[in-house]
């Protein structure tokens, strides 16, 4: 298959491209390499896959309608996995226009590209953030999600509505994935687990919101990629007059309290954290917990990575990556 992966220099995009290439697919990756977090990390991810003969990279911003139109017209993609987006709950309080440009305008451009070029299946990234102020757990895909508490969450909910409309109007097979706190090697520096490891390594304090009394359904990257690769070749079916459209939760189904999570990192790194205990931040939620029964039923998918094993792999990568980076800086 020839698969377009948007946001290919991102955390999930990089891992997905690596897996798809290993399975013999052609991967065309696009990314605008924005500076929301360390661009050198995105470039380092790209360097891992650029040498592959079945990989093509294009520096491209999805908010540019003309460039996206030309991209689709020049390539015969079978499947599109749309991961490019402006991420981050807290950053949406500081730079709302970035979310409109990427998550709304950009997503419209991707939908239009798929519509006019007979894409067999569009898979797009949604987020557990759409559950907003919901208190019923675990979160199920048929729960009402009309109460987002951040602009980021609102844009992801809008993506789901936009995708449903296109699926209905043009019979486009579309699958949306609500990711739950994905973590692992090559992860995002803006995520809490990455910040914790970084601060502990440098004997700096860590900010612990809601005094650590929050739970997250931490989902290891390998489990996420396994689920996505199972979903790619399977188009949603049209049933009972409904369009070929489906939403799934993609989580570990085992939420962990933040204090326990930090203690696990401390144990793995052999160092104690200096905790700066703080109240809840605007836009945050107390708990996330994925009901993944539909994913299990449709794809026989079961997350298999424990929080301890996942964090051991992340810390091992983190220590190796930044030791190498430090040596390169010294050499310069």
N, C-alpha and C positions, 0 to 999 in steps of 0.2 A: 504493500500500500504506500501511497504518497500522502504524508500527513503533515499538515501545517500546525506547528506549535507556536502560539503567540506567547510572549514573555519567556522565551527559551533560555535567557540568561538568569532568570529568577530561580529560586530554590526548587520549586516543584517542577518547573519547566525543564531545568537542567537534568534532573533525575529521570523525568519521563523520556526526554530525548535519548538519554543514555540507554535506557531499557529498550526503546523502540528500535534504535540502531542495532543493538545486540541481537534483536529478533529478525533482522534483515529488512526492515522497512526503510523507505526513503523519508528523511525528515527535513523539512524546510522550516527553519526557525527565524522568527523575527523578534526584535527587542529594541527599545529606544535607549537603553542603558541610562536611565535617569538617575539623578543623584539623591534620591530619597534615602538610600543608605549607600555604604561604601562601594563605589563603582569598580574598584579594583577586585573586589570579591566576585562581582558579576563577570568581569573580564577573565578572572581565573577559572570560573566555571566553564566559560566558553572555550578556553584553551584546552580543556579536557576533551572536547568533542569536535573542535574544528578540523583536526586531521582526518576524521572519518570520511571515507570516500562517498558515503551516502548522505552526508550532511551538507546543507547549504544554509548560510546565514545571511540575513539582510538587516541592516540597521534601518529601522522603520518605526515611526510613531503611528499607532492605530487611529489617532484623532485626525490624521491627515486623510481626508476622504479620497483625494485623487490618487495618492500612493497606494492605498488599500485596494481601490478599484483596479489599478494597473497590476498589482500583485496577483489578484485572483484571475484576471484576464490572461496573464502570461503563464499561468501554471494550471495544471490539471489535477487539483487536489482531490483525493478521495474523501478524506476526513479532516476536520478542523478541531483541534483541542485549544480552546481559548482560555489562556491563563493570565494574559496581560491585563493588569489593572493597577490603579493606585490603591495600595493596601494601607492598613493601619487605622485603628479606631481613633486614637488620640490626635494623629496628624490631621484628621478631617476637621478638627476644631480650628486648626491653624491655617490650612490651605484648602478651603472647600472647592475652589475652582479646579484644582487638579483632579478631583473626583468626578466633577461634571465632564471635563474634557476626556478623561480616559475611560471612566466606567459607564458613562451615558453616550456621549458622542462616539467614542471609540467602539463601543459595543454595537451601536447602530451600524457603523461602517462594516463591522464583521458580519452582522446579520445580512446586510445588503449584499456583501460579497458572496455569502453562502447561497442566498436566494437566487442570484443571477448566474450562478455557475454550477448548479446541480450537485452541490455537496451531499454526499451520501449520509453523513452523520456529523452534527455539531455537538461537541461536549464543551460545556462552559463552567467556569468556577463561580460558585456562589459562596456563601459563608454561613457559619453557625450564628453570626451576628444578626441574621435576619430574625431570630427568635426574640431579640430585644428584651422587653420587660416581662416575657412569659415566665410563669413560676412553676407550671406543671413540668415535671421531669419523669422519664427522659423525654427530650424533644422529639416529636414525631413529625414526619413530613406533611401530614394532614392537619397539623395544628395551625391555628390562626397566627399569621405573622404580620399583622397590620400595626404593630406598635414598635417600630425601630427606635432606638435611643441614640443613634449617631448618624451622621450623614453617610458615612461609609456603609452602614447597614441598610440605609434607605436606598442607596444606589444598587446594592446587591439584590434587594427585593424588587427594585425597578427592572433589573436585568431579567429576573424570573418572569415578570409580567410581559416584558417586551418579547422574550423568547417564546412564551406561550402564544402571543398574538401572531408572531411569524409562523409558528408551527401550525396554528389553526388556519391562517389565511392561505399559506402556500404549501401545506402538507410537508413541511420540513421536519425530518427526524432530529429532535433535539433532546439532549440529556443535561440536566443541571446537577452539580455536585456541591452540597453544603459541607465544606471542609471544616473540621474541628481541630484547631490548634495543632497544626502540623509541625513536627520538630525532627531534628536529626543532623547528620553531617552536611556541610555546605549550606547550613540554614541561614535565616535572616537575622542580621545583627540588631534589628529593632525589636525582636521578640524577647520576652522575659527570660526564657531559659538561656539564651545567648548572653544577655546582659548579666545574668547571675554568674555564669561561668567566667566571663571577662572580669567582672568586679572581684570575684573571689581570687582569681589568678593574680590580680594586681593589688590585693589587700585593700580594696576600696569598698565603701558601704554600698549596699543594695537597697533600692526602694521596694518595700513590700506593702502593696496596697490592700486596703480593708483588713490590715493587721494579719494578713496571711490566711484569713478565713474565707477564701474563695476556692472554688473547685473548677478544674478544667479537664475536658476530655482530650488529653494529650494523645496525638495520633502519630505514630512513627512513619517516617517518609516511605520506607519500603512497603509498608502495608497500604499506604495511599496509592503508590504506583502499581501495586498488584491489582488493586480494585479498578483503577483507571484503564489498565491494559485489558482487563476482562470486559469492560464496558465498551471500548472503542468499536469492536466489530459487530456489536449487537444494537441494531436500531430499535427504538421504542415502537411498539405496535399501535395502530389505530384500533381502538376498542369502543364499542357502544357509542359511536359518533364522536368520540373524543379524539383530538389530534395526536400525532405520534410524538408525544412530549412526556418527559418523566423527570422527577426530582428525587434525588437520594441524599440521605445523610451519609457522610463518610467520616466516621469517628471510631474511637477505640472501644466505646461502650463501657468504659471503666474510669469515671472521673476520679481525679486525685487532688487532694487539698494542697494548696500552694505551699504551706509549711512543710508538708511531707515531701513535696517535690524538691524544695530547697535542701532539706535534710539529705535526700538521696544524692544530690549534686555534691554536697559537702563531703559525704562519705566517699564518693568516687574520687574526688580531688584531694582528699586527705587534708582539707583545710576548712575552718569555720568561717561562716559569712558574718559580716558586720551588718546587722539589719537596721534599716531606717523605717520603722513602722509608721504607715500613713493611712488615712481614711480612703474610702472608695473614690476613684477618679470619675469625672463626668464621662458618660458613654460606656463605662464598664458594666458588666453583669456579675452577679454573685456566683453563678454556676452555669456550666455548659455540660450537657450529657446527651449523647446521640443514641436515638433508637435506630438501630441498623437492621431491623428485621426484614425490611423490603430488599435491602442489598444482599442479605443472606439468602433470601428466597429466590431472587432472580439470578444471582451469580455465584451462589455457594461461597460467598466471601466471608472470611472470619479473620479479624485482626489477630496477629500471633505474637507481636513484640511487646514484652513487658516494659514497664517504665524504667526499671533498673537496667535492663539490657540496652534499651534505646538510648538512655543517657550515657551509659558506658561508651557506646559507639560514638556519640556526639562529642563527649569530652576527649576521647582518643583522637578524633579528627581535629578538634579545636587546638589541642596542644601541639600536634604535629604541624598543622597548617601555620600557626602563628610563630612557631619556632623557626620554620623555614622562612617565613616572611621577615622575621627579625634578622636572620643571618644574611638575607639578601640586602637588607637596608645597611647593615654593617659593612658588607662588601662594597657597597656603592660609596 
